[in-house]
Amino acid sequence: MNFLAHLWLAGPDEGARLGAVAGDFVKGALPGALPPDIAAGVALHRAIDAFADTHPAFQASRARVGGAHRRFAGVMVDMFYDHFLAAQWGRWHPDEPLADFAARQYVLLATHRQRLPARALPVLARMAEHDWLTSYREVDTIVFALDRIAGRLTRPEAFLGCGEALRTDYAGFAEDAQRFLADARAFAAAFPKP
């Protein structure tokens, strides 16, 4: 999952949400140098990623990615699922509009930036500045974001254009995402809390 899904699945606990985002920037054993509440959020982030890798719907989505892009299917599907979560936000989080949820996350991350890994700070600043969480509703944003990732690779040509797979099989990815998000929500809710 990408940032939006991890923040949503982390639930209301602030430490868990901080860890949901920090999870992409922390390697190694936990808790390491992390505060316990953030380490617990990173543990949930890692558990969700492992759950996704073995979930039949996530595997079905990965299988929809063909050709040269197949080796990037996991990253692509993470982004695609954030799109479907954002596009159908009212179904998954009916008590709060996506724009309000996103604004609260940006405030939380800015308020606690000193508790987050230094490597995360430039990314989180860009996330808030460009309102990534809300913008995931648009397919064009997902395509653009994936092409930006390609620009950071040593061989970007293999990754460029991979977002077009979302347009090509939109209905199939949407069906997979619905099945996965329901199960991921139940998995995260049942995950042991510290």
N, C-alpha and C positions, 0 to 999 in steps of 0.2 A: 504494500500500500504506500501511497504517497502522503504528503503532509496532512491534507484534509481528512482522509480516512483515519489516520493515526490519531489526530486530535479528537475526532468524533468518538472513536472507539475507546479513548482513554477515560471518558466519562468526566464527571464534574471536578475531580480532585486536581488541584493546580499542579502539584508535584508530578502526578501522572501525565498531565498534558505537557509539562516541560520535558519530561523524559520521552514522551512520544516524539517530540521534535529532535531532542538530543540524540535519539537512537541512531540516526544516520551519521552522526559525527563521533561516536564513541566506539572504540574497539577494545577487546580484551575482557578480562574477568570483571565482574561487578562485585562490590560497588566501586572499586578503584578509588579515584579521588572525588567521586560524585557524592553529593548529599544523599542520604538514604531515600528520601521521597522521589528524587529524580532517578536514582538507580532503579527503584521499583518501576517507574514509568519506562525506563529503557528495557527492563526485563519484559514488560508487557509488549513493547514494540517488537522485540526479538521473537517473542512467542507468537505474535500475530503474523510476522513474516514467515516463520516456520509453518504455521497453520495454513497460510496462503499457498506455500509451495506444494503442499500435499492435498489441497482441497480439489475435488473433481471439477468444479466450475472454473477455478483458476487454471487448472491444467487444460481444460477445454479451450479457454481463451488463448493460452500459450500455443496450443496446437493450431489455432486459427491463423497464426502468424507464419508466413511462409518465406521461402527463399533466403536471401542474404540477411534478412532481418531476424531470422529465427533465434540467433544467439542473443539478441537483445529483447526477446519476448517478455521476460519478466519485468524489465523496466517499463516497457510499453504498456503492459497490462496494468501495472501499478497506476500509471497516469490515466489510462482509460477508465479505471474504476473510480478514481477521484472525479473524473468528468461525470460519470453516471450518478455518483453520490450528490454532487453539486447540482446537476440538472434536475434531479428529483428530490431535492433537499426536504421539501415539505412532507414527503412520504416517510423519510427516515428520521427527521427531527422536527416534528410538527409544532413544537412549542416555541420555536425561535427562528426568525428569518435568517437565511444564510448570511446576509450582510451584517446582521447584529452579532451572530456567532463569530464571524471572521474578525470583526472589530474587537471583540473581547479577547480573542486569541492574540492579536497584535499587541494589545495593551499588556496582556500577561507576559508575553515574550520580551517586550521592551522593559517592563518593570523588573523582570528577573534576569536580565541579560548577563549580569555579573555572576550568576550561578550556572550559566550555560558554557559549553566548550567554546573556546575562542574561535575555532574553525567555523562554528555555526553562525557567528555574529554577522558577517557580511551577507550571507545567504538570507538570514532572517530579516535584515534591514531591507534587502531588495524585495523579499516576500511582502512585507508590509507596504513599502513604497508603491508597489505595482498591484497590490491587492490580489495576489495569486489565488488565494482560497476561493474568492468569489468568481474570479475570472475562469476557473476550471469549468464553469457551466458551458462555455463556448468551445466547440470542437476546434475552431481555429487556434484558440489558445493552447490546446493540447498539442496540436501539430507544431506550432511555433516553439513551445517549450521543449519538445523532443528534438527539434532541429538545433536549438541552443545547446542541448546536451551534446549533440553530435560535434559541435564546434569545440568542445573541450577534449575530444578524443584524439589520439594520435592518428587514427585512420577514420576520419569522419564520414567518408564516402559510403561506408558500409551501413551507417546509421541514418544518414540524411533521408528524409522522406518517409521514415517509418510510421509517422503519425497518420499517414494516408490509409493505413490498414483499418483505422477506426471508421473512416468514411466507407470503406469497401464492404465491411461486414458489421455495420452499426447494430443491426437488430440482433445478431448472434452475440456480440460482445455485451449488449444490453441485457440479454437474457441471462448470460453467465454472471454478470455483475449482480443482478437481483438475487440470484441464488446464493452467491458468495457473501454479499453484504448482510443478508439475514443471518447466515450461519456465523459470520465473523462477529456480529453484534452479540450473539448468544455466547460465543467463545470468550469474548472480552469481558462480558458481565460475570462469567463464571470463574475468571482467572483469579487465583488467590491474591488477596490484598494484604499488604504488610500490617 
